Amino acid sequence: MFCNEFETREQQLLDLIDRWGGCARCHKRGAVFVGFHIEERECFDTEVGGFENFNNLIVLCEDCAKKTRSEKGKRKFNFQLISGGMNLVLRGLGVEYEDPHARETAFRAAKALMEILAGMDEPEPSISVFDTEFDEIVIVRDIEFVSMCAHHMLPFYGIANVGYLPDKKIVGLSKIPRIVEHFAKRLQVQEELTKQVAGYLLSKIQPRGVGVVITAKHDCVACRGIKSKRAEMITSVMLGEFRESPSLKAEFMRLLSGG
């Protein structure tokens, strides 16, 4: 009975390695593999065979297992946990591992999520600030972005328009799109994204006013439920003099429309 149990577990392990096809982190093939428990975040040598539940294991090479142990407790995306979770999603959907198109889908989906949501795991962008005597409205328009809706984990995307009224300080032009990109790469709603961009710019250069207008389409509306593919959402945040002065706000909106 012991031999049969051992052979069964050994076959399960071989099936696990074959299913993943390589290291979940570096995609190295033909290496000595270890199992990684996606819940306990611990690694186990495959030769020991001390596994209770193979469903919670993914495959790592020894080098990546060492890196994973050293990263434990640090604020970093857990690629192993994400890809393991995506694997469970595929299993729940009945997708066959033998399908050549789905064999590495869990890895690709995990990488895509980490890229789209990178702003959750990166430091805030640094910005260059310069002294100036210029005191009129500055606008950077039509900044493209992609973000992820927190309600359904589906993308929303569009353009952001960011303007400010300098108070003896201006910011480097390229930094404003970087600010938008950083805050867009989060799991959130459009309203919060608009507030985050406006608040960050206000805190960094203390202008007399900040205005942010975002227009976006949401896949959670286009692909499910009402399935309205042309619907757009517009959000705006006005701070400082843009909020207090109707004439300044009107000028800002006129400039956004190209007037």
One Martini backbone bead per residue (centre of mass of N, CA, C, O) as a GRO file, in nm:
protein
  259
    1MET     BB    1   0.058   0.063  -0.020
    2PHE     BB    2   0.296   0.253  -0.003
    3CYS     BB    3   0.382   0.224  -0.299
    4ASN     BB    4   0.120   0.321  -0.425
    5GLU     BB    5   0.120   0.598  -0.290
    6PHE     BB    6   0.393   0.694  -0.397
    7GLU     BB    7   0.329   0.660  -0.700
    8THR     BB    8   0.092   0.854  -0.700
    9ARG     BB    9   0.250   1.107  -0.603
   10GLU     BB   10   0.461   1.101  -0.824
   11GLN     BB   11   0.259   1.136  -1.056
   12GLN     BB   12   0.142   1.403  -0.959
   13LEU     BB   13   0.407   1.556  -0.985
   14LEU     BB   14   0.454   1.506  -1.285
   15ASP     BB   15   0.187   1.639  -1.370
   16LEU     BB   16   0.247   1.917  -1.256
   17ILE     BB   17   0.499   1.978  -1.424
   18ASP     BB   18   0.363   1.934  -1.699
   19ARG     BB   19   0.139   2.147  -1.668
   20TRP     BB   20   0.339   2.397  -1.638
   21GLY     BB   21   0.619   2.349  -1.819
   22GLY     BB   22   0.753   2.530  -1.586
   23CYS     BB   23   0.850   2.805  -1.454
   24ALA     BB   24   0.640   3.053  -1.318
   25ARG     BB   25   0.870   3.285  -1.333
   26CYS     BB   26   1.102   3.208  -1.580
   27HIS     BB   27   1.033   2.948  -1.772
   28LYS     BB   28   1.206   2.722  -1.707
   29ARG     BB   29   1.337   2.429  -1.846
   30GLY     BB   30   1.467   2.133  -1.730
   31ALA     BB   31   1.456   2.147  -1.423
   32VAL     BB   32   1.472   2.158  -1.090
   33PHE     BB   33   1.193   2.104  -0.891
   34VAL     BB   34   0.953   2.286  -0.700
   35GLY     BB   35   0.715   2.342  -0.465
   36PHE     BB   36   0.444   2.587  -0.434
   37HIS     BB   37   0.259   2.728  -0.182
   38ILE     BB   38   0.001   2.960  -0.232
   39GLU     BB   39  -0.080   2.997   0.079
   40GLU     BB   40   0.196   2.954   0.260
   41ARG     BB   41   0.459   3.042   0.107
   42GLU     BB   42   0.602   2.758   0.051
   43CYS     BB   43   0.873   2.538   0.002
   44PHE     BB   44   0.925   2.214  -0.167
   45ASP     BB   45   1.082   1.934  -0.211
   46THR     BB   46   1.015   1.689  -0.440
   47GLU     BB   47   1.172   1.448  -0.300
   48VAL     BB   48   1.000   1.438  -0.038
   49GLY     BB   49   0.673   1.452  -0.075
   50GLY     BB   50   0.520   1.677   0.135
   51PHE     BB   51   0.206   1.652   0.022
   52GLU     BB   52  -0.146   1.716   0.049
   53ASN     BB   53  -0.208   1.949  -0.190
   54PHE     BB   54  -0.181   1.985  -0.533
   55ASN     BB   55  -0.378   2.232  -0.589
   56ASN     BB   56  -0.160   2.438  -0.422
   57LEU     BB   57   0.049   2.396  -0.660
   58ILE     BB   58   0.346   2.504  -0.799
   59VAL     BB   59   0.622   2.578  -1.024
   60LEU     BB   60   0.975   2.585  -0.941
   61CYS     BB   61   1.276   2.674  -0.941
   62GLU     BB   62   1.532   2.699  -0.727
   63ASP     BB   63   1.601   2.998  -0.767
   64CYS     BB   64   1.304   3.107  -0.737
   65ALA     BB   65   1.259   2.992  -0.456
   66LYS     BB   66   1.469   3.168  -0.315
   67LYS     BB   67   1.346   3.440  -0.394
   68THR     BB   68   1.071   3.393  -0.261
   69ARG     BB   69   1.171   3.367   0.027
   70SER     BB   70   1.318   3.654   0.037
   71GLU     BB   71   1.033   3.814  -0.030
   72LYS     BB   72   0.902   3.761   0.219
   73GLY     BB   73   0.709   4.047   0.335
   74LYS     BB   74   0.721   4.211   0.095
   75ARG     BB   75   0.624   4.475  -0.124
   76LYS     BB   76   0.498   4.250  -0.357
   77PHE     BB   77   0.416   4.090  -0.605
   78ASN     BB   78   0.260   3.763  -0.640
   79PHE     BB   79   0.306   3.566  -0.897
   80GLN     BB   80   0.236   3.286  -0.792
   81LEU     BB   81  -0.047   3.354  -0.682
   82ILE     BB   82  -0.167   3.465  -0.942
   83SER     BB   83  -0.114   3.221  -1.133
   84GLY     BB   84  -0.256   3.016  -0.952
   85GLY     BB   85  -0.534   3.155  -0.963
   86MET     BB   86  -0.567   3.138  -1.272
   87ASN     BB   87  -0.566   2.833  -1.279
   88LEU     BB   88  -0.828   2.802  -1.117
   89VAL     BB   89  -1.008   2.951  -1.314
   90LEU     BB   90  -0.967   2.759  -1.552
   91ARG     BB   91  -1.073   2.510  -1.406
   92GLY     BB   92  -1.358   2.633  -1.346
   93LEU     BB   93  -1.408   2.661  -1.674
   94GLY     BB   94  -1.287   2.387  -1.813
   95VAL     BB   95  -1.000   2.412  -1.898
   96GLU     BB   96  -0.763   2.257  -2.080
   97TYR     BB   97  -0.425   2.186  -2.051
   98GLU     BB   98  -0.388   2.060  -2.345
   99ASP     BB   99  -0.430   2.323  -2.455
  100PRO     BB  100  -0.203   2.512  -2.629
  101HIS     BB  101  -0.342   2.801  -2.568
  102ALA     BB  102  -0.361   2.741  -2.231
  103ARG     BB  103  -0.091   2.653  -2.096
  104GLU     BB  104   0.014   2.983  -2.046
  105THR     BB  105  -0.219   3.169  -1.943
  106ALA     BB  106  -0.156   3.217  -1.643
  107PHE     BB  107   0.108   3.369  -1.691
  108ARG     BB  108   0.004   3.591  -1.882
  109ALA     BB  109  -0.219   3.701  -1.695
  110ALA     BB  110  -0.033   3.780  -1.461
  111LYS     BB  111   0.144   3.979  -1.619
  112ALA     BB  112  -0.084   4.165  -1.710
  113LEU     BB  113  -0.181   4.251  -1.429
  114MET     BB  114   0.095   4.367  -1.331
  115GLU     BB  115   0.102   4.586  -1.551
  116ILE     BB  116  -0.177   4.729  -1.514
  117LEU     BB  117  -0.110   4.736  -1.171
  118ALA     BB  118   0.177   4.875  -1.105
  119GLY     BB  119   0.092   5.123  -0.916
  120MET     BB  120   0.063   4.931  -0.651
  121ASP     BB  121   0.406   4.854  -0.669
  122GLU     BB  122   0.498   5.158  -0.686
  123PRO     BB  123   0.638   5.439  -0.670
  124GLU     BB  124   0.607   5.749  -0.682
  125PRO     BB  125   0.650   5.991  -0.892
  126SER     BB  126   0.881   6.197  -1.000
  127ILE     BB  127   0.923   6.560  -1.015
  128SER     BB  128   0.979   6.846  -1.208
  129VAL     BB  129   1.068   7.172  -1.080
  130PHE     BB  130   1.003   7.517  -1.181
  131ASP     BB  131   1.069   7.831  -1.213
  132THR     BB  132   0.824   8.111  -1.253
  133GLU     BB  133   0.618   8.382  -1.415
  134PHE     BB  134   0.400   8.212  -1.501
  135ASP     BB  135   0.012   8.270  -1.475
  136GLU     BB  136  -0.122   8.063  -1.659
  137ILE     BB  137  -0.273   7.824  -1.814
  138VAL     BB  138  -0.206   7.468  -1.792
  139ILE     BB  139  -0.217   7.206  -2.052
  140VAL     BB  140  -0.271   6.849  -2.073
  141ARG     BB  141  -0.379   6.664  -2.349
  142ASP     BB  142  -0.470   6.352  -2.437
  143ILE     BB  143  -0.423   6.123  -2.215
  144GLU     BB  144  -0.353   5.806  -2.225
  145PHE     BB  145  -0.532   5.520  -2.076
  146VAL     BB  146  -0.523   5.234  -1.841
  147SER     BB  147  -0.755   5.054  -1.641
  148MET     BB  148  -0.914   4.904  -1.335
  149CYS     BB  149  -1.197   4.782  -1.227
  150ALA     BB  150  -1.308   4.705  -0.900
  151HIS     BB  151  -1.584   4.552  -0.960
  152HIS     BB  152  -1.484   4.348  -1.234
  153MET     BB  153  -1.198   4.343  -1.357
  154LEU     BB  154  -1.216   4.564  -1.588
  155PRO     BB  155  -1.147   4.770  -1.827
  156PHE     BB  156  -1.053   5.118  -1.853
  157TYR     BB  157  -1.056   5.384  -2.112
  158GLY     BB  158  -0.873   5.690  -2.225
  159ILE     BB  159  -0.879   6.037  -2.134
  160ALA     BB  160  -0.667   6.295  -2.003
  161ASN     BB  161  -0.711   6.622  -1.848
  162VAL     BB  162  -0.454   6.857  -1.745
  163GLY     BB  163  -0.461   7.137  -1.515
  164TYR     BB  164  -0.296   7.457  -1.424
  165LEU     BB  165  -0.217   7.725  -1.184
  166PRO     BB  166   0.044   7.892  -1.133
  167ASP     BB  167   0.289   7.947  -0.842
  168LYS     BB  168   0.602   7.984  -0.951
  169LYS     BB  169   0.534   7.684  -1.070
  170ILE     BB  170   0.655   7.416  -1.274
  171VAL     BB  171   0.615   7.125  -1.471
  172GLY     BB  172   0.720   6.878  -1.636
  173LEU     BB  173   0.560   6.766  -1.904
  174SER     BB  174   0.605   6.443  -1.876
  175LYS     BB  175   0.489   6.413  -1.578
  176ILE     BB  176   0.185   6.411  -1.620
  177PRO     BB  177   0.156   6.139  -1.771
  178ARG     BB  178   0.294   5.981  -1.538
  179ILE     BB  179   0.080   6.032  -1.327
  180VAL     BB  180  -0.152   5.902  -1.475
  181GLU     BB  181  -0.026   5.623  -1.513
  182HIS     BB  182   0.018   5.550  -1.218
  183PHE     BB  183  -0.291   5.580  -1.122
  184ALA     BB  184  -0.415   5.391  -1.341
  185LYS     BB  185  -0.238   5.141  -1.218
  186ARG     BB  186  -0.526   5.041  -1.080
  187LEU     BB  187  -0.765   4.935  -0.851
  188GLN     BB  188  -1.062   5.111  -0.958
  189VAL     BB  189  -1.221   5.417  -0.999
  190GLN     BB  190  -1.266   5.699  -1.182
  191GLU     BB  191  -1.313   5.900  -0.955
  192GLU     BB  192  -1.045   5.839  -0.802
  193LEU     BB  193  -0.847   5.901  -1.026
  194THR     BB  194  -0.914   6.201  -1.050
  195LYS     BB  195  -0.836   6.274  -0.757
  196GLN     BB  196  -0.542   6.174  -0.754
  197VAL     BB  197  -0.422   6.355  -0.972
  198ALA     BB  198  -0.502   6.628  -0.848
  199GLY     BB  199  -0.377   6.590  -0.560
  200TYR     BB  200  -0.084   6.541  -0.645
  201LEU     BB  201  -0.030   6.807  -0.794
  202LEU     BB  202  -0.100   6.992  -0.557
  203SER     BB  203   0.120   6.878  -0.352
  204LYS     BB  204   0.385   6.936  -0.537
  205ILE     BB  205   0.324   7.265  -0.651
  206GLN     BB  206   0.113   7.460  -0.538
  207PRO     BB  207  -0.116   7.572  -0.695
  208ARG     BB  208  -0.396   7.770  -0.753
  209GLY     BB  209  -0.485   7.531  -0.958
  210VAL     BB  210  -0.691   7.232  -1.044
  211GLY     BB  211  -0.761   7.028  -1.344
  212VAL     BB  212  -0.970   6.728  -1.408
  213VAL     BB  213  -1.045   6.534  -1.710
  214ILE     BB  214  -1.232   6.227  -1.768
  215THR     BB  215  -1.256   5.994  -2.044
  216ALA     BB  216  -1.445   5.676  -2.056
  217LYS     BB  217  -1.439   5.333  -2.118
  218HIS     BB  218  -1.631   5.035  -2.018
  219ASP     BB  219  -1.630   4.689  -2.015
  220CYS     BB  220  -1.862   4.646  -1.800
  221VAL     BB  221  -2.065   4.779  -2.014
  222ALA     BB  222  -1.989   4.650  -2.301
  223CYS     BB  223  -1.971   4.314  -2.206
  224ARG     BB  224  -2.206   4.359  -1.997
  225GLY     BB  225  -2.521   4.364  -1.935
  226ILE     BB  226  -2.612   4.628  -2.129
  227LYS     BB  227  -2.406   4.657  -2.369
  228SER     BB  228  -2.264   4.958  -2.400
  229LYS     BB  229  -2.028   5.061  -2.635
  230ARG     BB  230  -2.070   5.400  -2.634
  231ALA     BB  231  -2.031   5.452  -2.351
  232GLU     BB  232  -1.948   5.734  -2.141
  233MET     BB  233  -1.727   5.871  -1.891
  234ILE     BB  234  -1.737   6.173  -1.689
  235THR     BB  235  -1.478   6.333  -1.499
  236SER     BB  236  -1.432   6.588  -1.233
  237VAL     BB  237  -1.171   6.809  -1.093
  238MET     BB  238  -1.176   7.099  -0.877
  239LEU     BB  239  -0.918   7.319  -0.762
  240GLY     BB  240  -0.927   7.598  -0.616
  241GLU     BB  241  -0.978   7.842  -0.849
  242PHE     BB  242  -1.148   7.650  -1.028
  243ARG     BB  243  -1.372   7.626  -0.802
  244GLU     BB  244  -1.415   7.941  -0.722
  245SER     BB  245  -1.404   8.023  -1.040
  246PRO     BB  246  -1.614   8.035  -1.306
  247SER     BB  247  -1.428   8.170  -1.521
  248LEU     BB  248  -1.187   7.974  -1.501
  249LYS     BB  249  -1.343   7.717  -1.559
  250ALA     BB  250  -1.445   7.807  -1.838
  251GLU     BB  251  -1.165   7.842  -1.966
  252PHE     BB  252  -1.069   7.556  -1.926
  253MET     BB  253  -1.299   7.418  -2.094
  254ARG     BB  254  -1.242   7.573  -2.356
  255LEU     BB  255  -0.951   7.468  -2.398
  256LEU     BB  256  -1.027   7.166  -2.416
  257SER     BB  257  -1.212   7.223  -2.687
  258GLY     BB  258  -1.023   7.441  -2.861
  259GLY     BB  259  -1.107   7.760  -2.801
   0.00000   0.00000   0.00000
